[in-house]
Amino acid sequence: MNPGKNITTSVRTLVVEDQGMFRAFLLRWLAGQPQFNVVGSAASAEEGLKLVREQEPDLLMVDLHLPGIDGLELVRAARQIRPQVRSLILTSLTDPLAVTRIRESGVEGYLEKDASPEELGEAVNTVIAGREYFSRRFREAIAREGPKPLAVGKILSRREQEVLTQVLAGRSSKEIGELIKLSSRTVEFHRANIMEKIGASSLAELIANARQLGLR
């Protein structure tokens, strides 16, 4: 889709959201907006990527926290298939690590799931018009963080960022492996690399050092 595309043109839209109730809300809302043509919906990144290949959407509306591959990884993979696709990330969480990852990912938009339908309309229409839309809360979170001398994306790989998010949420290696579809041994390997890169020798030190980097 060209950045200057008229928003009255039918925009081929794909929704990827694992929460059934919220996915149903998005589909109903989109059905009432004449500028959108919903070409599919999925509950996982894997299903979403299959639909990207089959349906060639112009717009992705993606939950950040999906089972397995998360929303940012989905967008990155989708751009390998369809470079012109634009994306709006939706989530109920605005933790500092997520904010940093979103800022570094190059996605076109971000909005919390508890936003009003009016703000949702503003967000998607801004994104499909070729501009960026980031919610007030997101911009305030960025302002609180300020410039970081060491960007998370430069310290950790995408998979390491995923694992760190789950470690900071208090999950065990087994739980993390089940969630993102890795073996416990592979998760432990990533944890060891994270600890070395962040300069930690224990879980308590890892959490403390992560917080010093603005991560919670």
N, C-alpha and C positions, 0 to 999 in steps of 0.2 A: 504494500500500500504506500503510495506517495505521501510525504508529509503534508502536502497541501490538499489532500483529498477532501472533497466536500462531505460534511458529516450527514447530509441528507441522503447520500448514496448508501445502499444496503451494505452494511459492514458484516462480513462473515466472522462470527464470534464463537469461540469455544470456551466453555466453562469447565475448570478442573477444581473440584472441591469435594473433600471426602465426607463432610458432614451433610447428610441427606436433607435435613430440614433447610439449611442455609442454601444448599444447591438448588432446592425446589424454589426458594424465594427468588434467587437470582434468575432462574429460568422464567418464572412468572413475570418478574419485573421487566426482563428483556422482551418478553412477548408483547408487552404494552408499549414498546418503544419502536416506532416504525423504521428508524434508521439501522436497526440491528436485525441480522438474519442468523439465528442460532443454528450452527451446523453440527453441534454435538455437545455432549457433556460427559465427564468422566469423574471417577472417584479416586483415581491414582495417577501418578505421573506416567507410569507405563501405558495405561489406557489412553492418557492424554496425548502422548507422543505418537501412538498409532493413529489417532484422529488427526493430528497435525499433518501426517503424511497423506492421509486419505482425503481430508477436507480442505486443506490449504487455507486456514483461517487468516484474517487480517488482525484480529484482536484476541489475546488470551486474557481471561479473567481467572487468576490462579491463587489458590490458598498457599500461603507460605509453608505451613506445616502439613505436609502430605506424608502418608506412610511410605517408607522406602526413600526414594529420591525426593528431595524437598522441592518447593516451588521455584526457587532460584536456579537449581540444577535443571529443572524442567525447562525453564525459559532459555537457559544457555543451550540445551540440547535442541530445543525447537528452532532456535536461530541458525543452527547448523543445517537444518532441513529447509527452513523458510526465513532467510535473513531479514526480510522486510516486516515480519510480524511484530506487533507492538503489544505491550503487556501491562496489566494492572495487577499488582500484588495485593491480596486481601488477607488480613490476619486479625486475631483478637489479642495478640501479644506484641509489645513494643519494647522488648528488652534491648540493652545496648549492643549486644553482639549481633542481633537481628538487624538493628538499625545500621550498624557498620557494614554488614554484608550487603544489605539492600543498597546502601549508598555506593558501594564499590561494584555492584553488579551491572549497572547501566540500564536497569529497567526504567520504563517511562512513567510509572505511576505506583503510588502506594496509598492505601486507605484502610482504616480500621473497620472491622465488621460491625461495630455498633454505630457507625455513621448513619445519618439520615438518608432516605431514598433520594432527597434533593441533592445531597452532597455526592452520592453515588453517581447521579446523573451528570453533575458537574465534572467529576473525575473522569468518567469514561468518555464524555464528549471532548474534554481537553486532550486526552491521550490520543483519540482517533483523529483529532484535528492536527496532530503532528507536534503537540507541545507536551510538556511534562506536568504531572500533577502529584504533589506530595502533601499529605494532610498537615494541618496546623500542628498536631501533636508530634508528627514525625519531624517537622522543621524545628520545633522546640527541643526535641531530643538531640538533634544534630547540634543546635546552638549550645546546649549544655555540655556536650562532649568537647566541643572546640576542636582545633586541629590536633591530630595525634602524630607524634614523631614517627611512630611505628604503626602503620595501618595493618589491621588484622590480616587482610588479604595478601599482604607482603610477607607476613610472618608464617602463616599457616596455609596449607592447601585447602581446597574446598571441603574435602572429606574430613580433614582435621578440624575445620571449623564446625562441621556437623557433629562430630564426636564431642568436641568441647562443649557445644550447646547442651548436649545430653548429660555430660558429666556435671556441668554447673546446675542442671536440674535435679541432680542427686541420683541418677540412674546408674546401675551396675553395668559392668562390661557385657554381661549376658543380656540384660534388658536392652542395652544400646544395640547390640548385635541383632536381636530380634526385631527391633524397631526399624533399623536401616538396612537390614538384610546382609549382615556381615557375620563372620564367625567371631566368637569371643577372642580367639587368638589374634585375629586381625585388628579388632578393636583395641586390644592391649598394645599391639604394635603402634597404632596411631596415638594412643595415650602416652606411650613412652616418648614418641617424637614430639608431641605437644609439650610435655614436661621439659624436655631438653631445650626446645625453642623458646619457651617462656621462662626458663631458668628456675625450675622447681624440682625438688627432690622428694616431695610427698604430696598427697592429695590436698592437705591443708595449705601447703605452700602454693600449690597450683591455683587453688581458689583465691588465695590472697594476691598472688601476682596477676591473675586474670582481672581481679577487681581494680588493681592499680592501673591496668590498661583500659579501665572503663567498662569492663565486662561483668555481668551479674548472672 
